[in-house]
Amino acid sequence: MDDYYNKHYIRVDERNCIVNGFSNAFEQPQDGDILHNERGGRHFQLRIKTDDGGILSKENPPLYDVYGVPLYTLIDDMAQQRTPEELDADRPPLPEPGPDILSIAARSLEVAALSFVALAQTSELFDDVTILENADMFAEWPIETGLEVKRGTILWDDGALYRALHDIGASHKAMRPSENYVGKGGSSANLWQKIGNPDEEWKEWSQWIGVGDLYQIGAKVRSIDFGNAADTTVYRWISTAADNVWKPGEFGWEKAGVYEE
């Protein structure tokens, strides 16, 4: 029995930006569609030219960013990622917000911050990396008189965050977390746990969850290469895109060598 292949097609706009990609197993080509692979599998695979001249195939990849801007152009029958400058030029300008919009936005951010702090202190929804990236949302020691310190409470003290390991009564509230945490010693070393190092240069990458700042151009993180599932090496990455929500290795990041502790 002869092998059967599906044909994969690409549709481009007047600027050669890729606006659609599909397999003829699910969609039939229109006039002007370009044959991308005549011996493909059932599902569409986009063949992308890499910076080193190689070819990377991705199955049904997203073709647009969060703003609806095409991510790829077609050059010599191969897809090529568009530059951050090209993407920015295509994004529509944001309207000037009026006073009402500004006040609503400010209130929404305030509510989001309060919700984030409450969930970070009472659940395991957020990991320590995400908590450290939003460290400025937490209260600073010393705490207000009469404020209860429950197990899980997170406070900022002397350049670091600390999490209460127990409910802390009035007799212990005056003890600084930075002097009484596990590993430090002090008269009550079991009261607090230090949360990471907020000044670390290559922080672990974490997916944006709608709270806190997006990664901007020049942001530094450490992460595996999400574009190569077989590679478990942790690399250093530098963001090349503004408002970056993408995973390192997929788009918007430049590899800066292997990360070493």
C-alpha positions, -999 to 999 in steps of 0.1 A, spaced: 0 0 0 14 34 -10 22 59 17 -4 87 19 6 123 27 -14 155 34 -5 187 18 2 218 40 -6 253 28 2 288 38 -19 320 32 -1 354 32 -13 390 30 0 417 7 31 421 28 39 384 28 29 380 65 16 346 72 -21 348 81 -32 312 79 -16 277 78 -35 244 74 -35 208 62 -58 197 34 -70 171 58 -91 198 74 -93 227 49 -90 230 11 -68 257 -4 -80 288 -21 -66 306 -51 -33 322 -40 -26 298 -12 10 286 -12 20 249 -10 43 247 20 49 209 22 35 183 -2 45 153 20 31 164 54 13 146 81 -24 150 90 -18 181 111 -2 213 98 35 219 105 50 253 100 86 252 89 105 281 105 140 293 95 162 296 126 189 322 133 216 297 126 201 287 92 184 255 104 148 245 101 124 242 130 90 225 125 61 234 148 27 218 148 -2 243 145 18 271 161 0 304 170 4 328 140 -6 360 158 5 377 190 -19 388 218 -26 420 198 -36 401 166 -4 410 148 11 382 125 42 367 140 58 353 108 66 364 72 73 340 43 107 343 28 120 318 2 92 294 10 102 294 47 86 311 77 107 336 95 99 353 128 93 390 125 114 413 146 101 431 177 103 464 157 81 450 130 56 437 155 55 471 174 49 490 141 18 469 134 2 472 168 -26 497 170 -20 528 192 -38 527 225 -64 553 230 -58 581 255 -76 571 287 -100 596 302 -101 604 340 -129 579 346 -109 551 328 -78 560 348 -96 558 381 -113 525 372 -80 511 361 -62 523 393 -90 507 414 -88 475 394 -51 473 399 -55 479 436 -81 451 439 -59 428 419 -29 435 442 -50 429 473 -63 396 459 -28 385 449 -15 392 484 -44 374 501 -40 343 478 -2 343 481 -6 342 519 -34 317 522 -30 292 493 -3 275 472 -16 291 440 15 312 434 51 299 436 79 318 453 92 331 419 59 348 412 58 361 448 93 376 445 84 393 412 57 411 430 75 417 463 65 454 465 29 444 471 36 430 505 36 450 538 69 460 554 80 451 590 73 465 616 36 458 613 9 480 627 -1 476 663 -30 452 666 -25 435 632 -27 398 634 1 377 620 -13 344 608 6 314 595 15 322 558 17 360 563 44 375 541 63 406 551 92 426 536 121 432 559 157 444 552 156 437 515 140 403 515 106 386 519 97 363 548 68 339 554 54 333 589 56 296 597 31 299 626 5 322 640 26 349 658 13 363 690 18 397 705 49 387 725 68 378 693 56 404 668 84 428 678 110 402 666 124 411 632 119 384 605 154 391 591 169 382 625 146 352 634 142 329 604 151 293 597 188 291 590 197 324 606 193 316 643 180 342 667 159 337 698 129 325 677 145 310 645 114 289 638 90 319 633 99 329 597 111 314 565 131 335 540 117 336 504 145 335 478 166 364 467 147 393 451 180 408 439 191 377 419 202 388 384 189 358 364 155 350 380 136 319 371 111 326 343 74 324 352 43 327 331 25 360 335 -8 355 353 -24 390 349 -9 404 380 24 424 382 47 437 355 52 420 321 88 412 310 102 442 291 131 445 266 163 436 284 147 415 312 169 386 323 156 352 333 168 316 335 148 288 319 148 257 298 143 260 260 106 256 255 112 254 218 132 222 222 114 197 244 144 172 243 168 197 258 166 200 297 195 224 300 188 257 318 198 287 299 201 324 304 176 345 284 173 382 276 139 396 265 138 411 230 101 421 231 81 446 251 53 433 272 67 398 268 43 370 276 60 343 255 80 313 267 118 314 263 127 295 231 94 301 214 95 339 207 107 371 222 138 358 240 175 357 230 196 329 245 226 342 264 245 310 273 241 282 298 230 292 333 254 282 360 247 287 397 
